[in-house]
Amino acid sequence: MRIWEIRTKPLSSINNICQLREKLVTAVVKEMPRQFGNAYADLGDVRKAIEFHEQYLSIAREIGDRLGEGNALGNLGLLIRLWVKMIRQE
């Protein structure tokens, strides 16, 4: 092993840790609105649930998460359908 290879290993480990931390923070920030949206939906507050799923959709689009975007759109569709049923029953 050459001396410059020894010196760059700690730097690459630090870079890996920083990248991992960034991915973890992004995942948490992205998932929180979805979890809150699901919680509000379970509590029956559909309007608040829709707001949180819209935030989730916005974050998913911003970071290019196509699966998250699809999940958010699907959840929004279900919530809007539920909201319309609630309005019709009033």
N, CA, C and O atoms as a printed pandas DataFrame, in Angstrom:
     atom_number atom_name residue_name chain_id  residue_number  x_coord  y_coord  z_coord
0              1         N          MET        A               1    0.845   -1.165    0.000
1              2        CA          MET        A               1    0.000    0.000    0.000
2              3         C          MET        A               1    0.895    1.235    0.000
3              4         O          MET        A               1    1.870    1.326    0.746
4              5         N          ARG        A               2    0.535    2.167   -0.851
5              6        CA          ARG        A               2    1.320    3.395   -0.955
6              7         C          ARG        A               2    0.861    4.402    0.086
7              8         O          ARG        A               2   -0.260    4.327    0.590
8              9         N          ILE        A               3    1.731    5.335    0.399
9             10        CA          ILE        A               3    1.456    6.303    1.458
10            11         C          ILE        A               3    0.235    7.157    1.128
11            12         O          ILE        A               3   -0.535    7.461    2.039
12            13         N          TRP        A               4    0.016    7.562   -0.121
13            14        CA          TRP        A               4   -1.130    8.398   -0.448
14            15         C          TRP        A               4   -2.436    7.610   -0.369
15            16         O          TRP        A               4   -3.496    8.196   -0.147
16            17         N          GLU        A               5   -2.375    6.291   -0.546
17            18        CA          GLU        A               5   -3.567    5.464   -0.380
18            19         C          GLU        A               5   -3.977    5.399    1.090
19            20         O          GLU        A               5   -5.167    5.374    1.404
20            21         N          ILE        A               6   -3.010    5.373    1.972
21            22        CA          ILE        A               6   -3.298    5.337    3.409
22            23         C          ILE        A               6   -3.948    6.654    3.839
23            24         O          ILE        A               6   -4.889    6.654    4.633
24            25         N          ARG        A               7   -3.460    7.745    3.330
25            26        CA          ARG        A               7   -3.984    9.055    3.724
26            27         C          ARG        A               7   -5.380    9.307    3.163
27            28         O          ARG        A               7   -6.158   10.024    3.791
28            29         N          THR        A               8   -5.718    8.761    2.031
29            30        CA          THR        A               8   -7.032    9.017    1.440
30            31         C          THR        A               8   -8.128    8.126    2.012
31            32         O          THR        A               8   -9.306    8.460    1.884
32            33         N          LYS        A               9   -7.782    7.015    2.631
33            34        CA          LYS        A               9   -8.803    6.141    3.192
34            35         C          LYS        A               9   -9.650    6.829    4.254
35            36         O          LYS        A               9  -10.876    6.727    4.199
36            37         N          PRO        A              10   -9.053    7.526    5.219
37            38        CA          PRO        A              10   -9.906    8.215    6.190
38            39         C          PRO        A              10  -10.818    9.251    5.528
39            40         O          PRO        A              10  -11.971    9.413    5.928
40            41         N          LEU        A              11  -10.301    9.949    4.520
41            42        CA          LEU        A              11  -11.126   10.927    3.815
42            43         C          LEU        A              11  -12.289   10.255    3.099
43            44         O          LEU        A              11  -13.405   10.775    3.117
44            45         N          SER        A              12  -12.050    9.124    2.480
45            46        CA          SER        A              12  -13.143    8.447    1.792
46            47         C          SER        A              12  -14.158    7.917    2.797
47            48         O          SER        A              12  -15.355    7.893    2.512
48            49         N          SER        A              13  -13.694    7.492    3.968
49            50        CA          SER        A              13  -14.628    7.062    5.007
50            51         C          SER        A              13  -15.480    8.220    5.496
51            52         O          SER        A              13  -16.682    8.066    5.713
52            53         N          ILE        A              14  -14.865    9.369    5.668
53            54        CA          ILE        A              14  -15.614   10.562    6.085
54            55         C          ILE        A              14  -16.619   10.937    5.009
55            56         O          ILE        A              14  -17.764   11.269    5.316
56            57         N          ASN        A              15  -16.204   10.889    3.758
57            58        CA          ASN        A              15  -17.126   11.197    2.664
58            59         C          ASN        A              15  -18.288   10.218    2.641
59            60         O          ASN        A              15  -19.431   10.620    2.420
60            61         N          ASN        A              16  -18.013    8.934    2.868
61            62        CA          ASN        A              16  -19.081    7.930    2.901
62            63         C          ASN        A              16  -20.050    8.200    4.042
63            64         O          ASN        A              16  -21.263    8.081    3.875
64            65         N          ILE        A              17  -19.515    8.562    5.195
65            66        CA          ILE        A              17  -20.360    8.871    6.352
66            67         C          ILE        A              17  -21.228   10.089    6.060
67            68         O          ILE        A              17  -22.413   10.102    6.393
68            69         N          CYS        A              18  -20.650   11.102    5.446
69            70        CA          CYS        A              18  -21.411   12.310    5.113
70            71         C          CYS        A              18  -22.511   12.010    4.098
71            72         O          CYS        A              18  -23.628   12.511    4.226
72            73         N          GLN        A              19  -22.204   11.205    3.104
73            74        CA          GLN        A              19  -23.212   10.824    2.112
74            75         C          GLN        A              19  -24.328   10.010    2.756
75            76         O          GLN        A              19  -25.503   10.216    2.454
76            77         N          LEU        A              20  -23.967    9.098    3.630
77            78        CA          LEU        A              20  -24.957    8.288    4.333
78            79         C          LEU        A              20  -25.846    9.161    5.209
79            80         O          LEU        A              20  -27.063    8.977    5.247
80            81         N          ARG        A              21  -25.241   10.102    5.905
81            82        CA          ARG        A              21  -25.996   11.021    6.756
82            83         C          ARG        A              21  -26.972   11.834    5.912
83            84         O          ARG        A              21  -28.125   12.020    6.301
84            85         N          GLU        A              22  -26.520   12.315    4.769
85            86        CA          GLU        A              22  -27.379   13.107    3.879
86            87         C          GLU        A              22  -28.572   12.282    3.386
87            88         O          GLU        A              22  -29.697   12.780    3.328
88            89         N          LYS        A              23  -28.318   11.026    3.033
89            90        CA          LYS        A              23  -29.399   10.154    2.584
90            91         C          LYS        A              23  -30.393    9.890    3.710
91            92         O          LYS        A              23  -31.603    9.862    3.485
92            93         N          LEU        A              24  -29.881    9.698    4.909
93            94        CA          LEU        A              24  -30.748    9.439    6.058
94            95         C          LEU        A              24  -31.619   10.653    6.370
95            96         O          LEU        A              24  -32.817   10.514    6.613
96            97         N          VAL        A              25  -31.022   11.835    6.365
97            98        CA          VAL        A              25  -31.779   13.061    6.628
98            99         C          VAL        A              25  -32.855   13.253    5.563
99           100         O          VAL        A              25  -33.989   13.608    5.885
100          101         N          THR        A              26  -32.511   13.023    4.312
101          102        CA          THR        A              26  -33.478   13.145    3.220
102          103         C          THR        A              26  -34.627   12.162    3.405
103          104         O          THR        A              26  -35.788   12.521    3.212
104          105         N          ALA        A              27  -34.316   10.938    3.773
105          106        CA          ALA        A              27  -35.358    9.934    3.975
106          107         C          ALA        A              27  -36.287   10.323    5.116
107          108         O          ALA        A              27  -37.504   10.170    5.005
108          109         N          VAL        A              28  -35.732   10.817    6.196
109          110        CA          VAL        A              28  -36.559   11.205    7.348
110          111         C          VAL        A              28  -37.432   12.400    6.990
111          112         O          VAL        A              28  -38.626   12.411    7.291
112          113         N          VAL        A              29  -36.842   13.405    6.350
113          114        CA          VAL        A              29  -37.599   14.598    5.973
114          115         C          VAL        A              29  -38.712   14.234    4.997
115          116         O          VAL        A              29  -39.806   14.795    5.060
116          117         N          LYS        A              30  -38.436   13.306    4.106
117          118        CA          LYS        A              30  -39.444   12.900    3.123
118          119         C          LYS        A              30  -40.555   12.091    3.781
119          120         O          LYS        A              30  -41.726   12.273    3.449
120          121         N          GLU        A              31  -40.215   11.221    4.686
121          122        CA          GLU        A              31  -41.195   10.307    5.272
122          123         C          GLU        A              31  -42.079   10.948    6.328
123          124         O          GLU        A              31  -43.202   10.490    6.538
124          125         N          MET        A              32  -41.614   11.984    6.994
125          126        CA          MET        A              32  -42.410   12.567    8.078
126          127         C          MET        A              32  -43.772   13.071    7.615
127          128         O          MET        A              32  -44.770   12.752    8.262
128          129         N          PRO        A              33  -43.871   13.844    6.527
129          130        CA          PRO        A              33  -45.203   14.280    6.105
130          131         C          PRO        A              33  -46.126   13.106    5.757
131          132         O          PRO        A              33  -47.329   13.167    6.012
132          133         N          ARG        A              34  -45.574   12.055    5.185
133          134        CA          ARG        A              34  -46.386   10.896    4.841
134          135         C          ARG        A              34  -46.934   10.241    6.097
135          136         O          ARG        A              34  -48.109    9.880    6.160
136          137         N          GLN        A              35  -46.073   10.092    7.094
137          138        CA          GLN        A              35  -46.509    9.464    8.339
138          139         C          GLN        A              35  -47.552   10.317    9.059
139          140         O          GLN        A              35  -48.537    9.795    9.582
140          141         N          PHE        A              36  -47.328   11.629    9.083
141          142        CA          PHE        A              36  -48.319   12.515    9.688
142          143         C          PHE        A              36  -49.631   12.469    8.906
143          144         O          PHE        A              36  -50.712   12.468    9.496
144          145         N          GLY        A              37  -49.533   12.432    7.591
145          146        CA          GLY        A              37  -50.743   12.337    6.766
146          147         C          GLY        A              37  -51.523   11.079    7.069
147          148         O          GLY        A              37  -52.748   11.116    7.190
148          149         N          ASN        A              38  -50.827    9.973    7.193
149          150        CA          ASN        A              38  -51.497    8.710    7.524
150          151         C          ASN        A              38  -52.133    8.771    8.911
151          152         O          ASN        A              38  -53.235    8.263    9.117
152          153         N          ALA        A              39  -51.438    9.393    9.854
153          154        CA          ALA        A              39  -51.972    9.505   11.219
154          155         C          ALA        A              39  -53.247   10.350   11.229
155          156         O          ALA        A              39  -54.240    9.971   11.849
156          157         N          TYR        A              40  -53.218   11.492   10.544
157          158        CA          TYR        A              40  -54.409   12.334   10.493
158          159         C          TYR        A              40  -55.558   11.632    9.775
159          160         O          TYR        A              40  -56.718   11.783   10.161
160          161         N          ALA        A              41  -55.243   10.870    8.741
161          162        CA          ALA        A              41  -56.295   10.110    8.050
162          163         C          ALA        A              41  -56.921    9.102    9.006
163          164         O          ALA        A              41  -58.142    8.943    9.026
164          165         N          ASP        A              42  -56.106    8.430    9.789
165          166        CA          ASP        A              42  -56.618    7.466   10.767
166          167         C          ASP        A              42  -57.476    8.144   11.831
167          168         O          ASP        A              42  -58.423    7.549   12.346
168          169         N          LEU        A              43  -57.138    9.399   12.158
169          170        CA          LEU        A              43  -57.906   10.141   13.152
170          171         C          LEU        A              43  -59.178   10.758   12.562
171          172         O          LEU        A              43  -60.018   11.287   13.290
172          173         N          GLY        A              44  -59.306   10.684   11.231
173          174        CA          GLY        A              44  -60.504   11.211   10.575
174          175         C          GLY        A              44  -60.388   12.648   10.107
175          176         O          GLY        A              44  -61.366   13.204    9.609
176          177         N          ASP        A              45  -59.229   13.268   10.249
177          178        CA          ASP        A              45  -59.018   14.641    9.788
178          179         C          ASP        A              45  -58.463   14.597    8.364
179          180         O          ASP        A              45  -57.256   14.690    8.144
180          181         N          VAL        A              46  -59.374   14.454    7.412
181          182        CA          VAL        A              46  -58.977   14.226    6.018
182          183         C          VAL        A              46  -58.300   15.451    5.427
183          184         O          VAL        A              46  -57.334   15.316    4.676
184          185         N          ARG        A              47  -58.786   16.638    5.749
185          186        CA          ARG        A              47  -58.165   17.853    5.194
186          187         C          ARG        A              47  -56.698   17.969    5.622
187          188         O          ARG        A              47  -55.828   18.270    4.806
188          189         N          LYS        A              48  -56.440   17.730    6.894
189          190        CA          LYS        A              48  -55.059   17.803    7.391
190          191         C          LYS        A              48  -54.211   16.699    6.741
191          192         O          LYS        A              48  -53.050   16.927    6.402
192          193         N          ALA        A              49  -54.784   15.520    6.570
193          194        CA          ALA        A              49  -54.074   14.416    5.917
194          195         C          ALA        A              49  -53.700   14.787    4.485
195          196         O          ALA        A              49  -52.595   14.495    4.028
196          197         N          ILE        A              50  -54.625   15.430    3.785
197          198        CA          ILE        A              50  -54.355   15.856    2.404
198          199         C          ILE        A              50  -53.204   16.861    2.377
199          200         O          ILE        A              50  -52.326   16.779    1.518
200          201         N          GLU        A              51  -53.208   17.806    3.316
201          202        CA          GLU        A              51  -52.123   18.792    3.375
202          203         C          GLU        A              51  -50.758   18.117    3.529
203          204         O          GLU        A              51  -49.800   18.478    2.846
204          205         N          PHE        A              52  -50.678   17.145    4.420
205          206        CA          PHE        A              52  -49.392   16.473    4.643
206          207         C          PHE        A              52  -48.984   15.624    3.441
207          208         O          PHE        A              52  -47.799   15.549    3.117
208          209         N          HIS        A              53  -49.935   14.991    2.782
209          210        CA          HIS        A              53  -49.578   14.197    1.601
210          211         C          HIS        A              53  -49.190   15.097    0.429
211          212         O          HIS        A              53  -48.400   14.689   -0.422
212          213         N          GLU        A              54  -49.729   16.306    0.373
213          214        CA          GLU        A              54  -49.279   17.264   -0.637
214          215         C          GLU        A              54  -47.831   17.672   -0.379
215          216         O          GLU        A              54  -47.049   17.831   -1.317
216          217         N          GLN        A              55  -47.477   17.841    0.898
217          218        CA          GLN        A              55  -46.077   18.131    1.241
218          219         C          GLN        A              55  -45.174   16.972    0.837
219          220         O          GLN        A              55  -44.088   17.170    0.292
220          221         N          TYR        A              56  -45.641   15.767    1.114
221          222        CA          TYR        A              56  -44.881   14.563    0.750
222          223         C          TYR        A              56  -44.670   14.501   -0.763
223          224         O          TYR        A              56  -43.581   14.171   -1.232
224          225         N          LEU        A              57  -45.718   14.822   -1.519
225          226        CA          LEU        A              57  -45.622   14.833   -2.976
226          227         C          LEU        A              57  -44.604   15.865   -3.433
227          228         O          LEU        A              57  -43.784   15.586   -4.308
228          229         N          SER        A              58  -44.650   17.045   -2.853
229          230        CA          SER        A              58  -43.718   18.109   -3.223
230          231         C          SER        A              58  -42.265   17.704   -2.967
231          232         O          SER        A              58  -41.394   17.933   -3.806
232          233         N          ILE        A              59  -42.014   17.108   -1.819
233          234        CA          ILE        A              59  -40.647   16.669   -1.486
234          235         C          ILE        A              59  -40.200   15.553   -2.424
235          236         O          ILE        A              59  -39.066   15.558   -2.904
236          237         N          ALA        A              60  -41.088   14.600   -2.683
237          238        CA          ALA        A              60  -40.738   13.485   -3.572
238          239         C          ALA        A              60  -40.376   14.005   -4.960
239          240         O          ALA        A              60  -39.412   13.540   -5.569
240          241         N          ARG        A              61  -41.147   14.968   -5.460
241          242        CA          ARG        A              61  -40.846   15.543   -6.774
242          243         C          ARG        A              61  -39.524   16.301   -6.758
243          244         O          ARG        A              61  -38.741   16.220   -7.705
244          245         N          GLU        A              62  -39.284   17.032   -5.684
245          246        CA          GLU        A              62  -38.060   17.837   -5.574
246          247         C          GLU        A              62  -36.800   16.979   -5.600
247          248         O          GLU        A              62  -35.798   17.364   -6.203
248          249         N          ILE        A              63  -36.848   15.816   -4.948
249          250        CA          ILE        A              63  -35.652   14.965   -4.896
250          251         C          ILE        A              63  -35.637   13.914   -6.003
251          252         O          ILE        A              63  -34.698   13.122   -6.093
252          253         N          GLY        A              64  -36.672   13.903   -6.848
253          254        CA          GLY        A              64  -36.707   12.969   -7.972
254          255         C          GLY        A              64  -37.071   11.550   -7.586
255          256         O          GLY        A              64  -36.665   10.599   -8.255
256          257         N          ASP        A              65  -37.828   11.397   -6.522
257          258        CA          ASP        A              65  -38.248   10.068   -6.060
258          259         C          ASP        A              65  -39.561    9.690   -6.741
259          260         O          ASP        A              65  -40.641   10.056   -6.278
260          261         N          ARG        A              66  -39.453    8.958   -7.840
261          262        CA          ARG        A              66  -40.646    8.609   -8.625
262          263         C          ARG        A              66  -41.581    7.671   -7.865
263          264         O          ARG        A              66  -42.800    7.807   -7.967
264          265         N          LEU        A              67  -41.037    6.732   -7.114
265          266        CA          LEU        A              67  -41.866    5.825   -6.325
266          267         C          LEU        A              67  -42.624    6.590   -5.249
267          268         O          LEU        A              67  -43.819    6.372   -5.050
268          269         N          GLY        A              68  -41.931    7.481   -4.560
269          270        CA          GLY        A              68  -42.575    8.318   -3.552
270          271         C          GLY        A              68  -43.646    9.203   -4.153
271          272         O          GLY        A              68  -44.701    9.410   -3.552
272          273         N          GLU        A              69  -43.377    9.727   -5.343
273          274        CA          GLU        A              69  -44.356   10.556   -6.039
274          275         C          GLU        A              69  -45.612    9.749   -6.355
275          276         O          GLU        A              69  -46.730   10.228   -6.163
276          277         N          GLY        A              70  -45.424    8.543   -6.833
277          278        CA          GLY        A              70  -46.567    7.669   -7.127
278          279         C          GLY        A              70  -47.350    7.320   -5.882
279          280         O          GLY        A              70  -48.580    7.302   -5.901
280          281         N          ASN        A              71  -46.643    7.041   -4.795
281          282        CA          ASN        A              71  -47.322    6.746   -3.528
282          283         C          ASN        A              71  -48.125    7.947   -3.040
283          284         O          ASN        A              71  -49.263    7.802   -2.594
284          285         N          ALA        A              72  -47.527    9.130   -3.128
285          286        CA          ALA        A              72  -48.216   10.339   -2.684
286          287         C          ALA        A              72  -49.465   10.595   -3.524
287          288         O          ALA        A              72  -50.521   10.931   -2.988
288          289         N          LEU        A              73  -49.341   10.437   -4.831
289          290        CA          LEU        A              73  -50.501   10.654   -5.702
290          291         C          LEU        A              73  -51.602    9.636   -5.421
291          292         O          LEU        A              73  -52.784    9.979   -5.427
292          293         N          GLY        A              74  -51.219    8.403   -5.180
293          294        CA          GLY        A              74  -52.205    7.371   -4.853
294          295         C          GLY        A              74  -52.914    7.677   -3.541
295          296         O          GLY        A              74  -54.135    7.557   -3.446
296          297         N          ASN        A              75  -52.143    8.073   -2.528
297          298        CA          ASN        A              75  -52.733    8.423   -1.238
298          299         C          ASN        A              75  -53.641    9.643   -1.361
299          300         O          ASN        A              75  -54.713    9.688   -0.759
300          301         N          LEU        A              76  -53.212   10.628   -2.138
301          302        CA          LEU        A              76  -54.046   11.813   -2.332
302          303         C          LEU        A              76  -55.357   11.453   -3.027
303          304         O          LEU        A              76  -56.417   11.968   -2.672
304          305         N          GLY        A              77  -55.281   10.578   -4.007
305          306        CA          GLY        A              77  -56.501   10.143   -4.692
306          307         C          GLY        A              77  -57.480    9.477   -3.730
307          308         O          GLY        A              77  -58.678    9.758   -3.760
308          309         N          LEU        A              78  -56.968    8.604   -2.885
309          310        CA          LEU        A              78  -57.829    7.935   -1.903
310          311         C          LEU        A              78  -58.421    8.929   -0.908
311          312         O          LEU        A              78  -59.602    8.850   -0.571
312          313         N          LEU        A              79  -57.605    9.855   -0.445
313          314        CA          LEU        A              79  -58.073   10.833    0.524
314          315         C          LEU        A              79  -59.105   11.784   -0.073
315          316         O          LEU        A              79  -60.086   12.128    0.587
316          317         N          ILE        A              80  -58.893   12.205   -1.300
317          318        CA          ILE        A              80  -59.850   13.112   -1.947
318          319         C          ILE        A              80  -61.175   12.388   -2.175
319          320         O          ILE        A              80  -62.242   12.973   -1.990
320          321         N          ARG        A              81  -61.111   11.140   -2.570
321          322        CA          ARG        A              81  -62.341   10.361   -2.737
322          323         C          ARG        A              81  -63.080   10.240   -1.407
323          324         O          ARG        A              81  -64.303   10.372   -1.374
324          325         N          LEU        A              82  -62.368    9.994   -0.321
325          326        CA          LEU        A              82  -62.968    9.915    1.006
326          327         C          LEU        A              82  -63.568   11.258    1.416
327          328         O          LEU        A              82  -64.660   11.308    1.984
328          329         N          TRP        A              83  -62.855   12.342    1.130
329          330        CA          TRP        A              83  -63.319   13.682    1.467
330          331         C          TRP        A              83  -64.617   14.007    0.724
331          332         O          TRP        A              83  -65.542   14.568    1.311
332          333         N          VAL        A              84  -64.687   13.657   -0.562
333          334        CA          VAL        A              84  -65.894   13.889   -1.356
334          335         C          VAL        A              84  -67.067   13.096   -0.774
335          336         O          VAL        A              84  -68.179   13.616   -0.684
336          337         N          LYS        A              85  -66.831   11.856   -0.382
337          338        CA          LYS        A              85  -67.899   11.060    0.255
338          339         C          LYS        A              85  -68.378   11.709    1.534
339          340         O          LYS        A              85  -69.577   11.716    1.817
340          341         N          MET        A              86  -67.461   12.253    2.310
341          342        CA          MET        A              86  -67.837   12.911    3.567
342          343         C          MET        A              86  -68.678   14.156    3.291
343          344         O          MET        A              86  -69.652   14.411    3.999
344          345         N          ILE        A              87  -68.316   14.925    2.278
345          346        CA          ILE        A              87  -69.057   16.140    1.929
346          347         C          ILE        A              87  -70.465   15.773    1.471
347          348         O          ILE        A              87  -71.428   16.446    1.838
348          349         N          ARG        A              88  -70.596   14.722    0.679
349          350        CA          ARG        A              88  -71.912   14.312    0.179
350          351         C          ARG        A              88  -72.829   13.837    1.297
351          352         O          ARG        A              88  -74.049   13.975    1.201
352          353         N          GLN        A              89  -72.250   13.278    2.358
353          354        CA          GLN        A              89  -73.048   12.783    3.467
354          355         C          GLN        A              89  -73.534   13.898    4.382
355          356         O          GLN        A              89  -74.487   13.698    5.136
356          357         N          GLU        A              90  -72.907   15.059    4.335
357          358        CA          GLU        A              90  -73.293   16.175    5.211
358          359         C          GLU        A              90  -74.589   16.801    4.795
359          360         O          GLU        A              90  -75.048   17.750    5.429
